[in-house]
Amino acid sequence: MNIGEVGARTGLPTKTIRYYEDIGLVRPGRDSNGYRAFGESECHKLAFVARARALGFSIQDCRTLLALYEDDGRASADVKRVALEQLEQIDRKLSELQSMRDTLSGLVKACAGDNRPDCPILNDLAAP
């Protein structure tokens, strides 16, 4: 199948598919005319990577997960370790976002939102 068909099946833009090929995540064959020829295996790998990226895994994590997926002798503990590291990163980001939300919420509440020029939001942003 061609790159457009793979894109339609995986939901990935063709530019992303080309990038994943450039960095070696997939290696499609080539037709006699030089066009990429994706098989079911490459399509499945791309869908796998798309799902992993949607869960926030890095490209390197995707490489690791793909290698583990293709290794019949893998230990599920190795897969779990990668997933736990990602879960910890998500938890850290959620904590940071909650802190940002709390700060911004306090600033919004402190601002009168009227016609006066004094604004606690701007004062806080301008503070050293």
C-alpha positions in Angstrom: 0.0 0.0 0.0 1.2 3.5 -0.6 1.8 6.2 2.0 -1.6 7.8 1.6 -3.3 4.6 2.2 -1.2 3.9 5.3 -1.9 7.4 6.5 -5.7 6.9 6.1 -5.5 3.5 8.0 -3.3 4.8 10.9 -4.5 8.4 11.2 -1.0 9.6 10.7 -0.1 12.5 8.4 2.2 11.4 5.5 4.8 13.9 6.8 4.9 12.0 10.1 5.2 8.6 8.3 8.1 9.9 6.3 9.7 11.2 9.5 9.3 7.8 11.2 10.9 6.2 8.1 13.8 8.7 8.2 14.5 7.9 11.9 14.3 4.2 11.3 11.1 3.3 13.1 9.7 1.7 9.9 11.4 0.5 6.8 9.0 0.2 3.9 10.0 -1.5 0.7 10.2 0.3 -2.6 8.3 -0.3 -5.8 10.1 -0.4 -9.1 9.1 3.2 -9.6 10.8 4.1 -6.3 7.6 4.8 -4.3 7.3 3.5 -0.8 5.5 0.2 -0.6 4.1 -0.4 2.9 3.1 -3.9 4.0 0.8 -4.9 6.8 3.7 -5.2 9.1 4.8 -1.5 8.6 1.2 -0.4 8.8 0.8 -2.2 12.1 4.1 -0.7 13.5 2.9 2.8 12.5 -0.4 2.3 14.2 1.5 1.0 17.3 3.7 4.0 17.3 0.7 6.4 16.8 -1.0 4.8 19.8 2.1 5.0 21.9 2.7 8.6 21.0 -0.9 9.4 21.9 -0.1 8.1 25.3 2.8 10.5 25.5 5.7 8.0 25.0 8.8 9.6 23.5 10.3 8.4 20.2 13.0 6.6 22.2 10.3 4.9 24.3 8.5 3.9 21.1 11.8 2.3 19.8 12.1 0.4 23.1 8.4 -0.7 23.0 8.6 -1.8 19.4 11.7 -3.8 20.1 10.0 -5.4 23.1 6.9 -6.1 21.0 9.0 -7.9 18.4 10.9 -9.9 21.0 9.1 -13.1 21.8 11.5 -13.6 24.7 10.7 -10.3 26.3 9.9 -10.0 30.0 6.7 -8.2 30.7 8.6 -6.5 33.5 10.6 -4.6 30.9 7.4 -3.3 29.2 5.9 -2.4 32.6 9.1 -0.4 33.5 8.8 1.7 30.4 5.1 2.3 31.0 5.6 3.1 34.7 8.2 5.7 33.8 5.7 7.3 31.4 3.0 7.2 34.1 5.4 9.0 36.5 6.1 11.7 33.9 2.3 12.2 33.4 1.8 12.4 37.1 4.5 15.1 37.4 3.0 17.1 34.6 -0.5 16.8 36.1 0.9 18.1 39.4 2.7 21.0 37.6 -0.5 21.9 35.7 -2.6 21.8 38.9 -0.1 24.2 40.5 -0.2 26.5 37.5 -4.0 26.4 37.6 -4.2 27.2 41.3 -1.8 30.2 40.8 -3.7 31.5 37.8 -7.1 31.0 39.4 -5.9 33.0 42.4 -4.7 35.8 40.2 -7.9 35.9 38.2 -9.9 36.1 41.4 -7.7 38.9 42.7 -8.3 41.0 39.5 -11.3 43.3 39.6 -11.7 43.1 35.9 -13.0 46.7 35.7 -11.9 49.8 34.0 -9.1 50.6 36.4 -5.5 50.1 35.2 -4.3 48.3 38.3 -4.2 44.6 37.6 -2.8 41.9 39.9 -2.3 39.5 37.0 0.1 41.9 35.2 1.8 42.8 38.5 2.5 39.1 39.2 3.8 38.5 35.7 6.1 41.6 35.9 7.5 40.6 39.3 11.2 39.6 39.3 
